[in-house]
Amino acid sequence: MPVTDPDRRTEARWARELESMLGPGQVLATPSARKAYDCDAYTIDKSKPSVVVLPETTEQVRDVVRWCNRNQVPYTPRGAGTGLSGGALAAMGGVLISTKRMTRILEVDLPNRCLRAQAGAVNKRISESVAHAGLHFAPDPSSQTVSTLGGNIAENSGGPHTLKYGVTVQHVLALTMVDVDGEIVQVGSKVPGGPGLDLLGVLIGSEGTMGVVTEAWVRLTPNPAKVETVLASFATVRDATQTVADIIAAGTIPAALEMMDEGIMKAVSLAFGLVYPEGAKALLLIECDGDPDAVAGEMRTVLDICAKHGAMDVAVAADEAERQKLWTARKKGIGAMGRIAPTIVTQDGVIPRSKLPEMLDRISEVAARRGIGIANIFHAGDGNLHPCMYFDDRDPAQVEAAVAAGEEILEVCLDLGGSLSGEHGIGVEKIGLMERMFGREGLDLMMDVRRIFNDGDLCNPCKILPNQKGCVEHMRRWRGAAW
């Protein structure tokens, strides 16, 4: 059985043994360090690791996993900690394996438009490293200035430009991982479309429950020849959502099609001094890119549809500086919510685009009934919602209300034919709703698949699938006053 409740003397011994194996400065075990790693960006659920290790190579990760196996100690992989569903929570304590020192870009193959990097390499830095060659790494979560490649792979992350370019799984060619037996394995190839089962498709998005990814070969995408960006404001949310539906129905697929409501507008106005038309209730950020002639045609369609639905104001970026300014509300909107309340939980559900008006009405109704604030910022083009619930987590009643509202919103997503997650993953946050989405038989099939890679309960336990032994009794500890 895993050792999940060690005393401090045992934890001190673990730290000494791991430091002797890794080296000075690569093990953190002070109370303040353990507290700093007790959650990811989903701050409602918290659980302190016993020890945090900072390996720098695949071989060091292998050694840590083997040590955990010998000592029956649970371990949890972690990137930058920007995840929003508790996927990097050390749910059963034990060893937290941080890849934040595994930041090297190991090899660049420009002729074949690919690159090999360690799991701790930051998204934006990958793109910056090949910008001179007119290339970039397409997945672009809003946290891309700090989020890491390994975390993107764990969650199959997306971002604003996934409407046109796809999520992480479309941009990974191969990966190196340490499996649950402590063996270094290679999955995939620089040559795409090879024979055999698509194991990459199984591992990407498995939230670190099947091993620890340490390196990956990724595709590099050519920078577009032309980019046009528009920020349109609307008097009603329904005008904005109908504009989204009509743009897609016209056969135009923008690179990005994002929506923000008045709650987000208020936050970014307070944080950055941005001014929007009086009476505006929704913003659409629309970006088209590619061949200049094609972009010109797409922009004509976009502007015509915005006008048809009564856009109050339409700002078209004249240069890169203006483009970045138009993106401010989208890229910094969630962070700006800190001006409104001390605690933010960003939900993540998916619905068919045609259901956007109904869904946003339901979100408003849930917020009013539960007595919490909600602002909406999301990938409107593909129906991936991010309701931002804001409250004060020092008040247990508000925490309870936020958790209940989040679950209710996700159940509405399922009722409308959608999904529990588009890019944030399941983690511990949504684990109780998995049977509601997939049924018992579907979950059993997923467990059968996972047992092939992980038949134990040491590697990132208590994530995604709700029937792992030993997790239920820890749930009260995670959520504290909310349970």
N, C-alpha and C positions, 0 to 999 in steps of 0.2 A: 504494500500500500504506500502511496506517496506520503512523504513527510510534509504535512501542511500546517502544523502548529508547533514549530520548534521553539525552544527557549532561547534567550539571548546568548547563553554560552555556546549553544549549538550553532547559532547564526554567526557568532564571532569566529568559531572554528571554520565554518564554511568560507568566510571571507578570507581567512589566512591561507587556506588550501588553494582557493582560486587565485589569490594574488601570487602565490608561489609559482603557479602554473602560467599565469599571464604576464606578470611583471608589475612593478610599482606604478601607481596611478591609474591602473586599469580596473580597479575594484572600488566601489563606493558602498559603504555600509553604515554611515553615520545616520542618526535619526533625521537630520535635515535632508540628507540625500534621499533617504527612503521616502520621506514625505513628498519631495519634489517629483518623484516618479510614481505617485499613488493613483494617477488617473491619466487619461489622455484628454483631448478637448471636450469630451463628454464628461463633465465634471460632477454629475449627480452621483455616479457610482465610483467608489474609491476603495482600493485595497493595496496596502503597502507591500512591496517585495521585501524579502529578507536581505537580498544582496543585489546590487546592480553591477554588471560587468560591461566593459567597453573594449571588446575585441577589435583588432585592426586587420585581421586576415581571415580567410575562410578556414584555415587550419586551426586558428585559435577558437573559432566558433565550434568546430568539430570537437576540440578538446573539452570545451565547456559542456557540450551536450553529452559527451561520454561521461564526464564527471557527474552530471545530473542523473544519468541512468544508473551509474554505480551506487549513488547515494539515495536514489528514489526521490529526487527533489524536482518539483514542477518547474518549468521554465517558460518564459514568455518573450517572443521576439518583439522589438520595438524600434521604430524609425524615429521620426521627429516628434511623435506624440501629437500630431495634428488631427488624428482620426476622431470621428464624431459619433462613434457607437460603442466605445469601450473595448475595442478590439485589442488594444495594447495594455489593458488592465491586467495586472498580475493577480488574477482572480483567486488563485489558491496560494498566493505568496510565492516563496521560492526565489528563483534567480530570474532577474529581468535582463535579457540580452539586448543591449542597445547597440545599434549599428552606426551611431553618430560619428564614430571615428573611421568608418569604412567609406571614405569619401572620394577615393581616387578614380579618375577616368583612366582605364587601363590600356585601351587600344581604340584607335579611330581608323576606320576603313572607309575613306571618302569615295573611292570608285564604286563600292558596293552599298554606299549610303547606310552604314551601320556603325555602331559604337558599343564597346564593352565597358561597363562601369561597375563599381562596387555598389552594394545596396544602399549605402548611406549617401550617395551622390544626390545633390539637390536638383530637382527638376529644372529650374531655371538655369543652373550652372551647366547642365548638359547642353541646353540650347546655346548658351553663350560660348561654349567651347568650340562650336562648329559654325557660329554665325559668319565667320570670315569666308566660309565656303558656300554661303547661301542656303544653309540647312538649319533645321530645328527639330526638337523632340516634341511631337504634337500634343500629347496629353498635358493639359494645363489647368489643374485644379486651382481654385482661387488662392490656395496656400502655396503655390508653386515656388515662391521665393524661399520657402523653408521645408516644404514636404519633400520626401526622399523617394528614390526609385523603388526601394524595397517595400515601402508603405503603399506606393501606387500599385505594385504587383499584388500585395496582400489583399487590398480592397477592390482591385480592378477599377481604379479611380477614373473619373471622367474630367469634366471641366466645361467651360462655355463653348469651346470649339469642337466638342465631340459630336455635335449635330451633323457636321460634315466629315470630320476626320476619325470618328470612332473613339472607343475607350482604350484603356491600357492594353488589353489582350490583343488588339489589332496592331500593336506597335512593339511587341516583344517577340524576338526570334528564338532565343534560347536563354536558359538560366542555369546557374549553379546553386545547389542547395545542400545543406547538411540535413540528412533525413533523420528520422526519430531513433535510428540505431547508431547514429554518430558517423555515418558514412557520407563522403562527399560524392554527389551524383550530378551528372549533367543531363539536362532535359532540353530537347529541341536542337536546332542547328542554325547556322548562319544562312543556310539555303532553305528558304521557306517551302512548305508544301511537301515535305518528305514523307516516306511511307510510315505506316504504323499508326497506333492510336494517338489522338491529340491529347497528350498528357499535359501540355502547357495550358490547354483550356480547362483542365481540371484543377491545376495548381494555382493559376492566377485567379484571385478572388476567394481563395480558401482561407484567407485571414490568418495565415501563419499557423494553421492547425495541422499541417502535414509536413512540416519541416521549416528550417530557417533559410530563406533565400539570402545569398551572400553576394552574387554577381549576376549580371544579365547582359545579353546582347540585345540592343534595341534598334529599331528602324529609325532612320533620319528622313525627314520630310522636306522637300524643297520649299523655300520661302516663296509665297505667292508673288506674282509679278505686279499685282495691283490689289490694294485693300481700300475699301470704302466703308466708313462707319457713320451710323445715324443714331441719334438719340431723339425719340419722339415721345411727347407727353400727351396724355389723354385725360378727359374729364371724368371718365368712368373706367372701372376695371373691365367691364364687359366690352367696351369699345376696344380696349387693348387686346383682350383675349380673342375677339373676333378678327382683329387684324392678324394675329398669329395664325389662326386657322386659315384665313384667306391667302396668306403668303404661301403657306405650304400647299394648299389646294391648287394654287396657280402653277405649281411645278417648280417653284424657286426654293432651293435649299441653301439658306445662308450659312456662312461659316459659324455664326453665332446668332442666337435669337433669344435674348434674355429679358426678363420682366422684373420690375421692382414696384412695390406699392407705396402708399404715402407714409407708412411707418418707416420704411427704409429711407425715403426721401427726407423725412424729418431728422433721422439720425445723421445722415451724411451732411445735411445742412448745418447741424450743430457742430459736427466734427471738423468740417472742411470749408464752411462758409459758402457752399454751393447754393445757387438760387434757381428755383424752378417756377414755372408759371403759376400764378395764384389760381387755386381751384383744381390743380392737377391731382389726380388720384392714382395714376399709374404711369410708369415709364417703360418704353421698349428700347432696348439697345440692340441694334441690328447691324451685323457686319457681313459684307460680301467680299470674297477674295477669289483670285485666280487670273485667268486671261482677261486683259483690259476690256476687250469688246464684250465678253460674257458678263463681266462685272457691271458694265454700263447698262446692259439690258436688265440685269437683276435689280439694279438700283431704280430704274424707271418703274419696274413693277412694284417694288417696295414703297416708293414714294406715292405712287398712285393709290395703293391700298390704304396707306396711312391717311391720305387726304379723304378717301371715301368714308373712312370711319371717324372723321372729325378730329384728327390730331390737332391739338391746341398749338403746338410748336414742334418744328422739326429742325434739328441742328445737324448739319453735315460737316464732319471734320475736314478742314482744309489741309492739314499737315499732320505729322506724327505727334507733335505736341498737343494739338487739339484732340486727336484720337485718344491719347492717354487720358486727357481730362474727361472726355465723355465716358471712359471706362471706369472712372473713379467710383461712381455709385455702385457698380457691380462688383468690382474687385475689393472694395473696402467697406461695403455695406454692412456685412456681418460684424466686423470689428468695431464699426462705428456705433453699433447697438449698445456698446458699453456706456454711451452717453445717456441712454434711456433707463437702464436697470443694471444691477450688479451681476446678474446671472443670465446667460443665454444658452438655450438648448436649440440647436439647429436640426430640425427633423428632415427626413429624406424619404419621400415616397414617389411613386410614379403612377400616372393615370393616362388614359388616352387623351390626346390633345383636345378632342371634341368635348371632353368633360370638364375643361378648365373653368368655365363660368360657374357650373354647378359646384365644383369642388371648392372654389374660393368662397362661395356663399356658405358652404358647410363649415369651412375652417373658421369663418367669422362667427358662425353660430356656436361652435364648440368653445371658442375663446370667450365669448360673452357668458355662456352658461357656466364655464369652469372658473371664471373670474381671473383670467390671466391675459396678458398682452401678447399679441401675435403680429409680426410683420412678415411680409412675403417677399422673397427674392429667389428666383429660380430659372431653370433652363426651360423656358416656355416652348421652344421649338420641339423638344422631345418629351414634354409632359413631366419632367423631373422636378418635383416641388421641393422647396426648402422653407417651410414655415419656421420662423425664428420666434420661439417662445421666450418671453423675457419676464423675469420675476426676481425675487430675493430668496436665495437658497438658505438664508439664516432662519427662515420661517418654514417649519415642517409642513404646514398646511399648504403653502404655495408650492413646495416641492411635490407634494402629493397631487395637487391640481395639475401641475405641468406634466407629470408622468402620465396621469390619466388622460389628459388632453392629447398628448402625443400618441398614445395607444389608440384612442378613439379616431384620430385623424388617419392613422394607418389602416384601421379597419374600414373606414370610408373608401380609402384608395382601393382596397381589395374588393369592396362591394361594387365599385365602378369599373372593375376589370383590370386593375393595375397591380402594382408590386410593392413590397415592403421597402425596397431600396433600389436606387439607381446607381449609387456610387459610394455611399458611406459605409455599406456593409451592415451585418447583423450584430456582431459583437455580443455583448451582454444585454444591450438596450432592447433589442427586438426579438430576443430568443424565444420569449413566450408566445409570440404570434406566428412562429414558423409552421406549427401544425395547422393553424387556421388557413395558411396559404397553400400548403402542400399536401395536407392530409397525412395520416399515420403511415400509409403505404409509401408515399413519396419520401418521407423522412427516413424510413427504414432502408430504402434504396440508397439514399445519400450516406447513411451510416455504413452500409456494405462497401461503398466506394471508399469511404475514409479509412475503414479498417485495413484496406490494402496498403495504405501509406502509413497509417497510425492506428495501431490496435491497442494503444495504451492510453493513459490519462495524465501524462507528464507534459506533453507539448501543447502549450497554449490552451489549457483546459477551460471548459465552461463557455465555449464560444460557438456560435452558429446553431449547433444542433442541441436540442433541449433535453436529451436523455442520457447525459453523461453522469456516471455515478459520482457522488461526493460533492456535487456543486450546490444542490438545493439548500443545504444547511448553511452555506456561506452567503446566500443572497441577502439576508438581513444585515450582515456585516458590511456588504458593499454599500448599500443605500442609506445606512444609518437612520437618521430621524424620519426618513420618508417611509420606513417600513414598520 
